Amino acid sequence: MFRSSSQNHSSESLTDAALWHNFKEGDELALGELAQRYYKRLYGYGSKFSRDREVVKDCIQDLFLEIWDKRTTISEPDSVKLYLLVSIRRRIFRRKTEDKWLEQSEELDFDSTLIGDLPIETAIIEDETSRYYVRKLQQLIPQLTRRQQEIIYLRFYENLDNEAIAEVMSLSRGAVANLLWRALKELKDYWYAGLLLLMWPGISLLK
């Protein structure tokens, strides 16, 4: 997507913030590294809102092209990851609205088949009990509301806290906390939450 400018260092070793700063200075290689770093994540998240994979790919490409075009005026975000997640969600909403797939007042649908994307297979103990809980989890998540499913995805897959989720979904922090609590309560009195805490021990549900 972007051609490299002359650089004496490897972009792969730089932080997101450093890459962002460099691309604002006109370094195409820096933005190319950010695109490579986040493409798979943005595609996975964007695919939850559209079954048309080409639309998702177009939105990602348009997002990075727009960022490049606005590099002289764009701000430096506290979190590049959060900025990109917010941006791709808004871009897909705008694309669907322009294509008349939904009205401005409607919300994006979130595909309930998200659990296959979660890194469960590398995080849980390989025994029959764990596999049972995973199967139950796969059955229960589609029963949640679309918003609850998206919050579960952002919380446990993207590892975002409630404040970041609120920014991505344009909700209040209180609304996110309430939706998350209700989702976990509906998932069989927190046995599900206990399993997730085993898989992601660093996560606090109330953070």
Residue pairs with C-beta under 8 A, 6 or more apart in sequence:
1 32
1 35
1 61
1 64
1 65
2 28
2 29
2 31
2 32
2 35
2 64
2 68
3 28
3 29
3 32
4 28
4 29
4 32
5 26
5 27
5 28
5 29
7 27
7 29
11 19
11 22
11 29
11 30
11 32
11 33
12 33
14 22
14 30
14 33
16 34
16 37
16 79
16 80
16 81
17 76
17 80
18 30
19 30
19 31
19 33
19 34
19 37
19 80
20 30
20 34
20 76
20 77
20 80
21 76
22 29
22 30
23 30
23 31
23 34
23 67
23 68
23 71
24 71
24 72
24 74
24 76
26 71
28 68
31 64
31 67
31 68
31 71
34 64
34 80
35 60
35 64
38 80
38 81
38 84
39 60
41 81
41 84
41 85
41 158
42 60
42 63
42 84
42 85
42 88
43 56
43 57
43 60
44 117
45 85
45 88
45 89
45 153
45 158
46 56
46 59
46 60
46 88
46 89
46 92
47 53
47 56
47 111
48 110
48 111
48 114
48 150
48 153
49 56
49 89
49 92
49 93
49 96
49 108
49 109
49 110
49 111
50 56
50 92
50 96
51 111
55 92
55 95
56 92
58 95
59 88
59 91
59 92
59 95
60 88
62 91
63 84
63 87
63 88
63 91
67 74
67 87
77 83
79 164
81 158
82 160
82 164
82 167
82 168
85 154
85 158
85 160
85 168
86 167
86 168
89 108
89 168
89 169
92 108
93 102
93 108
96 102
96 108
97 103
97 104
102 108
107 146
107 147
108 146
109 146
110 146
110 147
110 149
110 150
110 153
112 141
112 142
112 144
112 146
112 149
113 142
114 141
114 149
114 152
114 153
114 157
115 137
115 138
115 141
116 138
117 157
118 156
118 157
119 157
120 134
120 199
123 199
123 200
124 130
124 133
124 134
124 195
124 198
124 199
125 198
130 195
133 191
133 192
133 195
134 195
136 188
136 192
137 187
137 192
137 195
140 186
140 187
140 188
140 192
141 149
141 152
141 187
142 149
143 186
144 152
144 183
144 186
144 187
145 179
147 169
147 179
148 179
148 180
148 182
148 183
148 186
149 183
150 169
151 165
151 169
151 176
151 179
151 180
151 183
152 180
152 183
154 160
154 164
154 165
154 168
154 169
155 162
155 165
155 180
155 203
156 196
156 200
156 203
159 200
159 203
160 168
161 207
162 173
162 176
162 177
162 180
162 207
163 173
165 171
165 176
166 172
166 173
166 175
166 176
169 176
171 179
177 206
180 205
184 190
184 192
184 193
184 205
187 193
193 205
196 203
197 203
197 205
